[in-house]
Amino acid sequence: MIPIRLNQKKENKLHAKSITVDGFRFDSLAEAKRYGELKLLERNGDISGLKVHPVFPVEIAGRPICKVILDFRYEDKNGDEVFEDVKGKDTALSRLKRKMVEAVYNIDVEIVR
């Protein structure tokens, strides 16, 4: 059985309920659900190396700008890295941060709804 706990301390700005699963705090139920799906895929051998909340420091001209935390990183069956961000609502700030990470790290971030 997977330990699940709803967090009730702080309300999310977009009114999503945060939840803790396997010691990871997810900002929404959709993100926690995607985590469960990815764990099943990893268990079945469809993906490998699942990382939760990988951090990407963004520096421009040697100056630290921000840290962007995506939701998931894993390798598909072809060995390609996949980066995902679960979004109920894609805000202007999240689009800007995603574009910075994609440009600085030369990656594509998939949005999961």
HELIX and SHEET records of a PDB file:
HELIX    1   1 LEU A   29  ARG A   43  1                                  15    
HELIX    2   2 ALA A   92  TYR A  105  1                                  14    
SHEET    1   A 3 ILE A   4  LEU A   6  0                                        
SHEET    2   A 3 ILE A  19  VAL A  21 -1                                        
SHEET    3   A 3 PHE A  24  PHE A  26 -1                                        
SHEET    1   B 4 SER A  48  VAL A  52  0                                        
SHEET    2   B 4 PHE A  72  GLU A  75 -1                                        
SHEET    3   B 4 GLU A  81  VAL A  86 -1                                        
SHEET    4   B 4 VAL A 109  VAL A 112  1                                        
SHEET    1   C 2 VAL A  55  ILE A  60  0                                        
SHEET    2   C 2 ARG A  63  ILE A  69 -1                                        
END                                                                             
